[in-house]
Every structure is written in structure tokens, then in C-alpha cells.
Amino acid sequence: MIINLLIIQSSYSSLSFNTIKFRANVVVVIVGVVVVVVVVVVVVVVVVVVVVVVVVVVIVVVAVVVVVVVLVVVLLVVAAATDQTPDFWLSRVGAQNDAQLNLDVYLRTHHRNPVSWCAQTIIFHAHYIGAVVVAVVVTFVVVMLLLVVVIVEVVIVVVVVVVVIVVVVVDFQTKILPIFFMDLL
């Protein structure tokens, strides 16, 4: 009878040891998987952020070039259609009382090289072009920052979900958390 009890107790101890060993192995595997997942997520996030930044920079450059070209074309067409020659601009900035100056400028303007007229028109309205370019750049920078914030938030959510799953699985396999909290109490 005593021998049978010793055998049963020995078998139970061996079974308990094997169960603990199995659960410990499971925990090691789970922790390893979590480490790999976190590393992969961090690498993917870094790559995505770099790609997003590069794409946004390219888009900003292309957008600025397109906006400047369109603005210059529209500006020249409007200036030509409304006859906004340099004498018109001078009259707007305070030379309207000098009739001789206006006449000289008018005569020079109508015999001026078109390239020179285009350049002068663009220079005179450069502040408008600059303002639009600044607005485009600021808009795209804000969009880029928002994209980075969204990516970071997604990463945080993924990491939190993975950690919660790991804690639940480890607790289910080892039953260690209730014991730990009971010890604290």
C-alpha cells in the first residue's frame, strides 16, 4: 500500500515537472515570437516612414514645379490680355503724374523683346508665385506629418494588441499571474 502511494506520488511529481517544463517551453516560444514580431513591425514601420517621406518630398517638388509653371503661364496670358505693360505697373506704384515717363515706358514696352517682357512680368508678380509655392509646401508638409502620426498610432495599437495576446496566452499556459497577484495581496 505504501509502495503504491510512493509510486503514485512519484508519477504525479514527474507529471507535474513535465507539465511545468512544457509550459516553460511554451512561454519561451511565445516570448521569442513576440520579439520577432516586434522587430519585424519596427523594421516595417521604419521602411514605410522612409518611403512615405521620399514620396511626399517627390510630390512636393513636382507640385511646386507644376504650380509655378501654371502660375507663370496664367500670369503671362492675363498680363497680355489686359495689356498690363510696365507703364501700367509704374502708374500703379506712383508714377502716374509723370506723363513723359509713362510715355517713354509705353514706347519702350511696345518695342520690347517678348522674352524681356515675360521676365519683367514674372519678376513684378513674383510675390504672388512665392506665396502660392509656400502654401503648397506647407500643405504637403502637414500632410506628411499627419501620415507619420497615423503610421505611429497604428504601430502602437499593433504592439499593444500583441502584448495583450502574449499576456493572456502566458497566463493561460502558466497560471502565473493569479499567483503573482495573490502574492502581492
SEFIMAR-299753 format. One line per 10 residues: number of its first residue (from 1); for each residue x negated, y negated, z negated of N, C-alpha, C, CB. Coordinates in nm, 3 decimals. Atoms other than C-alpha are relative to their C-alpha. Glycine has a CB too. Example, Ala and Ser with C-alpha at 12.3 -4.5 7.8 and 13.67 -1.06 7.14 Angstrom:
2
1	-0.089:0.119:0.000:-1.230:0.450:-0.780:-0.090:-0.120:0.000:0.099:-0.003:-0.125 ~ 0.082:0.119:0.006:-1.367:0.106:-0.714:0.077:-0.109:-0.073:-0.041:-0.046:0.142;
***
This chain:
185
1	-0.081:0.118:0.000:0.000:0.000:0.000:-0.087:-0.127:0.000:0.093:0.001:-0.120 ~ 0.091:0.114:0.008:-0.277:-0.241:-0.097:-0.080:-0.013:0.129:-0.094:0.014:-0.121 ~ 0.078:0.000:-0.125:-0.477:-0.139:0.210:0.085:-0.056:0.114:-0.051:0.143:0.035 ~ -0.090:0.052:-0.104:-0.176:-0.205:0.431:0.017:-0.151:-0.011:0.138:0.068:-0.009 ~ -0.012:0.144:0.020:-0.133:-0.551:0.279:-0.126:-0.073:0.043:0.031:-0.032:-0.146 ~ 0.126:0.062:-0.043:-0.501:-0.628:0.334:-0.010:-0.002:0.151:-0.120:0.075:-0.060 ~ 0.004:-0.006:-0.147:-0.474:-0.517:0.696:0.094:-0.104:0.060:0.038:0.142:0.051 ~ -0.097:0.098:-0.051:-0.162:-0.728:0.749:-0.052:-0.142:-0.021:0.138:0.018:-0.070 ~ 0.054:0.133:0.029:-0.326:-1.029:0.581:-0.116:-0.034:0.091:-0.045:-0.009:-0.146 ~ 0.113:0.020:-0.090:-0.640:-0.983:0.788:0.049:-0.030:0.142:-0.092:0.124:-0.001;
11	-0.056:0.022:-0.134:-0.435:-0.960:1.107:0.062:-0.139:0.009:0.105:0.109:0.033 ~ -0.063:0.131:0.001:-0.237:-1.269:1.009:-0.104:-0.112:0.003:0.090:-0.015:-0.122 ~ 0.108:0.101:0.002:-0.558:-1.464:0.933:-0.065:-0.009:0.137:-0.106:0.035:-0.106 ~ 0.060:-0.001:-0.134:-0.706:-1.357:1.266:0.092:-0.068:0.101:-0.030:0.145:0.045 ~ -0.098:0.062:-0.090:-0.385:-1.458:1.444:0.003:-0.151:-0.020:0.139:0.060:-0.023 ~ 0.000:0.143:0.029:-0.384:-1.795:1.267:-0.126:-0.067:0.055:0.011:-0.024:-0.150 ~ 0.125:0.055:-0.052:-0.750:-1.851:1.359:0.006:-0.013:0.152:-0.120:0.088:-0.043 ~ -0.012:0.005:-0.147:-0.680:-1.764:1.723:0.097:-0.109:0.044:0.046:0.137:0.055 ~ -0.096:0.106:-0.034:-0.378:-1.996:1.726:-0.064:-0.138:-0.014:0.125:0.009:-0.090 ~ 0.068:0.128:0.021:-0.582:-2.281:1.581:-0.104:-0.024:0.110:-0.068:-0.004:-0.140;
21	0.101:0.012:-0.106:-0.862:-2.211:1.831:0.065:-0.034:0.134:-0.082:0.130:0.013 ~ -0.071:0.028:-0.125:-0.611:-2.208:2.119:0.048:-0.145:0.004:0.119:0.097:0.017 ~ -0.048:0.137:0.005:-0.457:-2.534:2.005:-0.115:-0.101:0.011:0.077:-0.024:-0.130 ~ 0.117:0.088:-0.011:-0.801:-2.692:1.967:-0.047:-0.008:0.145:-0.115:0.050:-0.091 ~ 0.038:0.000:-0.141:-0.887:-2.586:2.323:0.097:-0.084:0.083:-0.005:0.143:0.054 ~ -0.100:0.080:-0.072:-0.561:-2.737:2.446:-0.023:-0.148:-0.023:0.142:0.040:-0.043 ~ 0.025:0.141:0.031:-0.639:-3.064:2.270:-0.122:-0.050:0.077:-0.022:-0.019:-0.152 ~ 0.120:0.040:-0.074:-0.987:-3.072:2.425:0.032:-0.021:0.147:-0.111:0.107:-0.014 ~ -0.038:0.013:-0.142:-0.838:-3.014:2.771:0.083:-0.127:0.020:0.080:0.124:0.047 ~ -0.085:0.118:-0.013:-0.576:-3.284:2.715:-0.083:-0.128:-0.009:0.110:0.000:-0.108;
31	0.086:0.118:0.014:-0.834:-3.536:2.595:-0.086:-0.019:0.124:-0.089:0.012:-0.126 ~ 0.079:0.009:-0.123:-1.053:-3.454:2.895:0.080:-0.053:0.116:-0.057:0.136:0.035 ~ -0.087:0.048:-0.109:-0.762:-3.504:3.133:0.031:-0.149:-0.017:0.132:0.081:0.003 ~ -0.028:0.142:0.025:-0.678:-3.836:2.967:-0.119:-0.087:0.039:0.036:-0.023:-0.148 ~ 0.121:0.076:-0.034:-1.037:-3.957:3.001:-0.013:-0.012:0.152:-0.126:0.066:-0.060 ~ 0.011:0.002:-0.146:-1.042:-3.860:3.370:0.106:-0.093:0.060:0.015:0.143:0.059 ~ -0.108:0.084:-0.053:-0.704:-4.026:3.433:-0.029:-0.147:-0.023:0.135:0.037:-0.064 ~ 0.031:0.140:0.030:-0.810:-4.348:3.260:-0.112:-0.051:0.090:-0.038:-0.017:-0.148 ~ 0.111:0.041:-0.087:-1.138:-4.360:3.455:0.049:-0.020:0.143:-0.114:0.106:-0.003 ~ -0.053:0.011:-0.137:-0.955:-4.297:3.785:0.087:-0.125:0.013:0.081:0.126:0.038;
41	-0.087:0.118:-0.004:-0.696:-4.565:3.703:-0.083:-0.128:0.001:0.096:0.000:-0.120 ~ 0.085:0.120:0.005:-0.967:-4.819:3.616:-0.070:-0.022:0.135:-0.104:0.012:-0.113 ~ 0.068:0.012:-0.131:-1.158:-4.745:3.939:0.098:-0.046:0.106:-0.064:0.135:0.041 ~ -0.101:0.038:-0.099:-0.840:-4.769:4.146:0.039:-0.146:-0.017:0.124:0.091:-0.011 ~ -0.038:0.140:0.025:-0.747:-5.098:3.980:-0.109:-0.095:0.049:0.026:-0.022:-0.150 ~ 0.111:0.087:-0.045:-1.091:-5.247:4.045:-0.001:-0.008:0.153:-0.136:0.054:-0.052 ~ 0.000:-0.002:-0.147:-1.078:-5.138:4.411:0.118:-0.081:0.054:0.006:0.145:0.053 ~ -0.119:0.072:-0.047:-0.722:-5.272:4.453:-0.016:-0.150:-0.020:0.126:0.050:-0.074 ~ 0.019:0.143:0.026:-0.810:-5.606:4.292:-0.099:-0.060:0.100:-0.050:-0.023:-0.145 ~ 0.099:0.050:-0.097:-1.117:-5.644:4.514:0.062:-0.012:0.139:-0.123:0.093:0.006;
51	-0.065:0.003:-0.132:-0.915:-5.556:4.826:0.100:-0.115:0.007:0.072:0.134:0.029 ~ -0.099:0.109:0.001:-0.637:-5.798:4.725:-0.070:-0.136:0.011:0.086:0.006:-0.128 ~ 0.072:0.127:-0.005:-0.887:-6.079:4.666:-0.055:-0.025:0.140:-0.114:-0.001:-0.104 ~ 0.056:0.016:-0.135:-1.059:-6.018:5.001:0.111:-0.032:0.100:-0.075:0.128:0.043 ~ -0.111:0.024:-0.093:-0.726:-6.001:5.186:0.056:-0.141:-0.018:0.112:0.103:-0.021 ~ -0.054:0.133:0.025:-0.600:-6.317:5.018:-0.096:-0.108:0.051:0.028:-0.020:-0.150 ~ 0.097:0.098:-0.050:-0.922:-6.503:5.099:0.007:-0.010:0.152:-0.144:0.039:-0.044 ~ -0.012:0.001:-0.146:-0.895:-6.398:5.464:0.128:-0.070:0.043:-0.002:0.144:0.056 ~ -0.128:0.064:-0.034:-0.528:-6.502:5.471:-0.008:-0.151:-0.021:0.114:0.059:-0.085 ~ 0.014:0.144:0.026:-0.615:-6.838:5.316:-0.079:-0.068:0.111:-0.070:-0.025:-0.136;
61	0.083:0.060:-0.105:-0.888:-6.904:5.572:0.079:-0.010:0.131:-0.129:0.082:0.022 ~ -0.078:0.000:-0.124:-0.665:-6.804:5.865:0.113:-0.102:-0.008:0.058:0.141:0.028 ~ -0.111:0.093:0.016:-0.372:-7.003:5.725:-0.047:-0.145:0.011:0.069:0.022:-0.134 ~ 0.052:0.136:-0.006:-0.584:-7.314:5.679:-0.035:-0.038:0.143:-0.125:-0.015:-0.091 ~ 0.036:0.028:-0.140:-0.720:-7.290:6.034:0.125:-0.022:0.084:-0.084:0.116:0.059 ~ -0.123:0.012:-0.078:-0.372:-7.234:6.179:0.073:-0.130:-0.034:0.094:0.120:-0.025 ~ -0.069:0.123:0.041:-0.220:-7.518:5.974:-0.070:-0.124:0.056:0.008:-0.008:-0.153 ~ 0.074:0.116:-0.051:-0.496:-7.760:6.073:0.020:-0.016:0.151:-0.150:0.013:-0.033 ~ -0.019:0.008:-0.145:-0.467:-7.673:6.441:0.141:-0.048:0.036:-0.027:0.138:0.065 ~ -0.138:0.041:-0.028:-0.087:-7.704:6.439:0.021:-0.146:-0.035:0.098:0.087:-0.078;
71	-0.016:0.141:0.039:-0.102:-8.033:6.248:-0.067:-0.095:0.098:-0.057:-0.022:-0.140 ~ 0.071:0.086:-0.094:-0.359:-8.178:6.485:0.077:-0.011:0.131:-0.142:0.053:0.026 ~ -0.076:0.002:-0.126:-0.156:-8.078:6.791:0.126:-0.085:-0.015:0.038:0.143:0.045 ~ -0.122:0.079:0.023:0.166:-8.217:6.644:-0.032:-0.147:-0.015:0.075:0.050:-0.125 ~ 0.040:0.139:0.022:-0.013:-8.532:6.535:-0.032:-0.070:0.132:-0.121:-0.006:-0.093 ~ 0.037:0.060:-0.128:-0.157:-8.596:6.880:0.121:-0.018:0.090:-0.106:0.085:0.071 ~ -0.120:0.010:-0.083:0.173:-8.525:7.054:0.088:-0.116:-0.047:0.081:0.132:-0.002 ~ -0.083:0.108:0.054:0.365:-8.757:6.820:-0.066:-0.136:0.023:0.024:0.022:-0.151 ~ 0.070:0.127:-0.021:0.098:-9.028:6.843:0.009:-0.044:0.146:-0.147:0.012:-0.043 ~ -0.008:0.035:-0.141:0.100:-9.011:7.222:0.142:-0.039:0.039:-0.048:0.116:0.088;
81	-0.139:0.028:-0.037:0.479:-9.007:7.243:0.049:-0.133:-0.055:0.090:0.112:-0.050 ~ -0.046:0.126:0.062:0.522:-9.307:7.012:-0.098:-0.115:0.025:0.019:0.019:-0.150 ~ 0.099:0.103:-0.035:0.222:-9.500:7.153:-0.066:-0.058:-0.125:0.067:-0.112:0.082 ~ 0.070:0.046:0.121:0.051:-9.516:6.813:-0.149:-0.011:0.030:0.025:0.098:-0.119 ~ 0.138:0.025:-0.037:-0.270:-9.658:6.953:-0.071:-0.073:-0.115:-0.007:-0.084:0.132 ~ 0.073:0.066:0.109:-0.545:-9.807:6.733:0.048:-0.140:-0.031:-0.145:-0.006:0.032 ~ -0.050:0.134:0.030:-0.396:-10.156:6.775:0.125:0.007:-0.087:0.030:-0.076:0.129 ~ -0.118:-0.021:0.085:-0.074:-10.025:6.624:-0.042:0.026:-0.144:0.086:0.117:0.053 ~ 0.047:-0.031:0.135:-0.267:-9.885:6.329:-0.060:-0.124:-0.067:-0.104:0.113:0.004 ~ 0.059:0.120:0.056:-0.464:-10.207:6.286:0.107:-0.099:-0.044:-0.093:-0.066:0.102;
91	-0.108:0.093:0.037:-0.142:-10.406:6.281:0.065:0.046:-0.130:0.106:-0.009:0.114 ~ -0.060:-0.052:0.123:-0.020:-10.177:6.003:-0.088:-0.029:-0.122:0.023:0.151:0.013 ~ 0.090:0.019:0.114:-0.330:-10.242:5.789:-0.042:-0.146:-0.018:-0.122:0.086:0.015 ~ 0.022:0.141:0.033:-0.322:-10.623:5.802:-0.058:-0.085:0.110:-0.089:-0.008:-0.115 ~ 0.058:0.081:-0.108:-0.450:-10.739:6.142:0.107:-0.054:0.093:-0.100:0.082:0.079 ~ -0.107:0.040:-0.091:-0.107:-10.829:6.283:-0.003:-0.150:0.032:0.134:0.036:-0.060 ~ 0.003:0.145:-0.024:-0.181:-11.204:6.257:-0.108:-0.040:0.101:-0.023:-0.073:-0.130 ~ 0.108:0.035:-0.093:-0.486:-11.188:6.479:0.037:0.052:0.138:-0.137:0.060:-0.048 ~ -0.052:-0.042:-0.131:-0.332:-11.179:6.827:-0.114:0.038:0.094:0.085:-0.112:0.062 ~ 0.111:-0.029:-0.090:-0.668:-11.185:7.006:-0.059:0.137:-0.029:-0.108:-0.108:-0.011;
101	0.053:-0.131:0.039:-0.795:-10.887:6.806:0.092:0.111:0.049:-0.018:0.008:-0.154 ~ -0.095:-0.102:-0.045:-0.477:-10.695:6.880:-0.007:0.018:0.152:0.143:-0.039:-0.042 ~ 0.007:-0.008:-0.146:-0.506:-10.779:7.250:-0.126:0.073:0.043:0.005:-0.140:0.062 ~ 0.125:-0.067:-0.035:-0.869:-10.672:7.264:0.009:0.150:-0.028:-0.118:-0.062:-0.078 ~ -0.012:-0.142:0.035:-0.794:-10.346:7.085:0.094:0.070:0.098:0.052:0.017:-0.146 ~ -0.096:-0.061:-0.092:-0.495:-10.283:7.311:-0.066:0.026:0.135:0.123:-0.091:0.017 ~ 0.065:-0.019:-0.129:-0.702:-10.336:7.624:-0.104:0.112:-0.007:-0.068:-0.132:0.046 ~ 0.100:-0.107:0.013:-0.983:-10.115:7.495:0.067:0.137:-0.012:-0.090:-0.026:-0.122 ~ -0.068:-0.128:0.024:-0.736:-9.846:7.389:0.049:0.061:0.130:0.116:-0.018:-0.097 ~ -0.059:-0.053:-0.122:-0.571:-9.813:7.727:-0.105:0.033:0.106:0.099:-0.099:0.057;
111	0.107:-0.043:-0.090:-0.907:-9.773:7.896:-0.097:0.091:-0.075:-0.076:-0.122:0.058 ~ 0.087:-0.080:0.086:-1.045:-9.541:7.627:0.001:0.145:0.046:0.046:-0.009:-0.148 ~ 0.010:-0.143:-0.028:-1.165:-9.186:7.673:0.105:0.075:-0.084:-0.144:0.053:-0.031 ~ -0.100:-0.075:0.079:-0.882:-8.944:7.567:-0.059:0.077:-0.117:0.073:0.097:0.091 ~ 0.064:-0.073:0.109:-1.128:-8.743:7.358:-0.025:-0.093:-0.118:-0.132:0.065:0.046 ~ 0.024:0.097:0.105:-1.225:-9.054:7.166:0.131:-0.040:-0.068:-0.071:-0.125:0.056 ~ -0.130:0.035:0.057:-0.858:-9.145:7.121:0.051:0.111:-0.093:0.102:-0.025:0.112 ~ -0.042:-0.113:0.083:-0.782:-8.795:6.988:-0.078:0.003:-0.131:-0.019:0.134:0.077 ~ 0.083:-0.003:0.120:-1.075:-8.812:6.748:0.041:-0.112:-0.095:-0.148:-0.013:0.035 ~ -0.038:0.112:0.085:-0.971:-9.154:6.621:0.136:0.024:-0.063:0.001:-0.131:0.081;
121	-0.133:-0.031:0.054:-0.612:-9.040:6.580:-0.011:0.099:-0.116:0.090:0.057:0.109 ~ 0.016:-0.102:0.104:-0.720:-8.736:6.379:-0.064:-0.060:-0.125:-0.085:0.117:0.051 ~ 0.068:0.061:0.115:-0.957:-8.940:6.159:0.094:-0.091:-0.077:-0.124:-0.078:0.047 ~ -0.088:0.095:0.065:-0.693:-9.203:6.090:0.106:0.071:-0.085:0.067:-0.087:0.105 ~ -0.102:-0.075:0.072:-0.444:-8.936:5.975:-0.059:0.119:-0.077:0.107:0.050:0.097 ~ 0.065:-0.115:0.064:-0.698:-8.709:5.806:0.056:0.028:-0.139:-0.150:-0.023:-0.008 ~ -0.049:-0.023:0.136:-0.547:-8.763:5.461:0.125:0.086:0.000:0.030:-0.134:-0.069 ~ -0.117:-0.089:-0.008:-0.222:-8.600:5.575:-0.044:0.145:0.017:0.091:-0.043:0.116 ~ 0.049:-0.136:-0.025:-0.409:-8.299:5.707:-0.063:0.057:-0.126:-0.103:0.001:0.117 ~ 0.062:-0.046:0.124:-0.615:-8.278:5.389:0.102:0.038:-0.106:-0.092:-0.106:-0.054;
131	-0.103:-0.029:0.101:-0.305:-8.289:5.171:0.069:0.134:0.030:0.105:-0.113:-0.004 ~ -0.064:-0.126:-0.037:-0.141:-8.004:5.363:-0.094:0.118:-0.024:0.045:-0.002:0.148 ~ 0.098:-0.107:0.022:-0.461:-7.796:5.351:-0.011:0.031:-0.149:-0.138:-0.040:0.057 ~ 0.007:-0.022:0.145:-0.487:-7.846:4.975:0.124:0.074:-0.049:-0.015:-0.134:-0.075 ~ -0.124:-0.068:0.041:-0.122:-7.743:4.935:-0.001:0.147:0.039:0.121:-0.069:0.063 ~ 0.007:-0.140:-0.045:-0.178:-7.426:5.141:-0.096:0.080:-0.087:-0.043:0.007:0.147 ~ 0.100:-0.072:0.082:-0.491:-7.330:4.945:0.054:0.024:-0.141:-0.133:-0.081:-0.006 ~ -0.055:-0.016:0.136:-0.323:-7.391:4.607:0.109:0.106:-0.002:0.056:-0.134:-0.052 ~ -0.107:-0.100:-0.007:-0.021:-7.186:4.713:-0.056:0.141:0.006:0.090:-0.026:0.121 ~ 0.056:-0.134:-0.013:-0.230:-6.888:4.816:-0.080:0.041:-0.124:-0.089:0.008:0.124;
141	0.071:-0.034:0.124:-0.446:-6.907:4.503:0.099:0.043:-0.107:-0.084:-0.121:-0.050 ~ -0.102:-0.038:0.098:-0.133:-6.898:4.288:0.056:0.139:0.031:0.114:-0.103:-0.002 ~ -0.050:-0.132:-0.040:-0.001:-6.601:4.487:-0.101:0.109:-0.037:0.030:0.004:0.152 ~ 0.103:-0.097:0.033:-0.334:-6.422:4.441:-0.003:0.027:-0.151:-0.138:-0.050:0.047 ~ -0.001:-0.018:0.145:-0.329:-6.480:4.065:0.121:0.080:-0.046:-0.002:-0.135:-0.071 ~ -0.120:-0.076:0.036:0.028:-6.351:4.044:-0.016:0.147:0.036:0.123:-0.059:0.071 ~ 0.023:-0.140:-0.040:-0.071:-6.036:4.236:-0.093:0.070:-0.099:-0.059:0.007:0.143 ~ 0.094:-0.060:0.096:-0.363:-5.974:4.000:0.070:0.026:-0.133:-0.123:-0.093:-0.022 ~ -0.074:-0.019:0.126:-0.135:-6.024:3.697:0.092:0.121:0.009:0.081:-0.127:-0.034 ~ -0.090:-0.115:-0.017:0.117:-5.775:3.836:-0.077:0.130:-0.002:0.078:-0.012:0.133;
151	0.082:-0.123:-0.002:-0.157:-5.518:3.902:-0.046:0.034:-0.141:-0.122:-0.017:0.094 ~ 0.046:-0.024:0.137:-0.295:-5.559:3.549:0.115:0.051:-0.087:-0.060:-0.128:-0.061 ~ -0.115:-0.045:0.078:0.053:-5.520:3.400:0.035:0.145:0.033:0.121:-0.090:0.025 ~ -0.028:-0.139:-0.039:0.112:-5.200:3.599:-0.103:0.094:-0.064:-0.002:0.015:0.154 ~ 0.105:-0.083:0.061:-0.221:-5.062:3.475:0.025:0.018:-0.149:-0.140:-0.061:0.024 ~ -0.026:-0.009:0.143:-0.133:-5.143:3.114:0.116:0.096:-0.027:0.032:-0.141:-0.058 ~ -0.115:-0.090:0.017:0.203:-4.967:3.150:-0.041:0.145:0.021:0.114:-0.037:0.096 ~ 0.044:-0.137:-0.029:0.039:-4.659:3.304:-0.084:0.054:-0.116:-0.082:0.005:0.131 ~ 0.085:-0.045:0.111:-0.224:-4.641:3.028:0.083:0.029:-0.125:-0.108:-0.105:-0.031 ~ -0.084:-0.021:0.118:0.040:-4.679:2.755:0.081:0.128:0.015:0.094:-0.119:-0.021;
161	-0.079:-0.122:-0.023:0.258:-4.406:2.910:-0.087:0.124:-0.016:0.064:-0.002:0.139 ~ 0.090:-0.115:0.011:-0.040:-4.170:2.939:-0.037:0.025:-0.146:-0.128:-0.023:0.084 ~ 0.036:-0.016:0.142:-0.143:-4.234:2.578:0.117:0.058:-0.078:-0.044:-0.135:-0.061 ~ -0.118:-0.052:0.071:0.214:-4.172:2.454:0.020:0.148:0.031:0.126:-0.079:0.038 ~ -0.016:-0.141:-0.038:0.235:-3.847:2.651:-0.106:0.086:-0.069:-0.010:0.017:0.153 ~ 0.108:-0.076:0.065:-0.101:-3.734:2.514:0.029:0.017:-0.148:-0.136:-0.070:0.021 ~ -0.030:-0.010:0.144:0.001:-3.814:2.156:0.111:0.101:-0.026:0.040:-0.138:-0.057 ~ -0.112:-0.093:0.018:0.328:-3.624:2.196:-0.045:0.144:0.022:0.114:-0.034:0.096 ~ 0.046:-0.136:-0.030:0.158:-3.321:2.354:-0.094:0.050:-0.110:-0.070:0.004:0.138 ~ 0.093:-0.041:0.107:-0.122:-3.315:2.095:0.076:0.031:-0.128:-0.105:-0.110:-0.026;
171	-0.080:-0.026:0.120:0.132:-3.340:1.814:0.078:0.130:0.013:0.096:-0.116:-0.026 ~ -0.077:-0.124:-0.022:0.340:-3.063:1.969:-0.089:0.123:-0.012:0.068:-0.003:0.136 ~ 0.089:-0.115:0.000:0.038:-2.835:2.004:-0.065:0.023:-0.137:-0.108:-0.017:0.105 ~ 0.078:-0.015:0.123:-0.133:-2.902:1.672:0.079:-0.024:-0.127:-0.117:-0.093:0.002 ~ -0.079:0.038:0.119:0.141:-3.033:1.440:-0.085:-0.076:-0.101:0.061:0.126:-0.066 ~ 0.094:0.065:0.090:-0.137:-3.251:1.301:0.050:-0.136:-0.047:-0.135:-0.015:0.068 ~ -0.044:0.134:0.038:0.039:-3.587:1.299:0.090:0.000:-0.124:0.072:-0.065:0.116 ~ -0.081:0.000:0.123:0.311:-3.498:1.044:-0.084:0.026:-0.125:0.110:0.104:0.010 ~ 0.087:-0.029:0.114:0.044:-3.352:0.815:-0.083:-0.124:-0.035:-0.093:0.120:0.031 ~ 0.082:0.119:0.021:-0.171:-3.663:0.862:0.082:-0.107:-0.072:-0.054:-0.054:0.134;
181	-0.083:0.102:0.062:0.118:-3.895:0.776:0.043:0.041:-0.141:0.123:-0.027:0.087 ~ -0.034:-0.046:0.135:0.220:-3.679:0.480:-0.117:-0.023:-0.096:0.039:0.149:0.002 ~ 0.118:0.025:0.083:-0.136:-3.704:0.350:-0.012:-0.149:-0.035:-0.127:0.047:0.073 ~ 0.005:0.144:0.027:-0.117:-4.083:0.386:0.102:-0.040:-0.106:0.025:-0.080:0.128 ~ -0.103:0.031:0.098:0.205:-4.090:0.188:-0.034:0.059:-0.136:0.136:0.052:0.046;
***
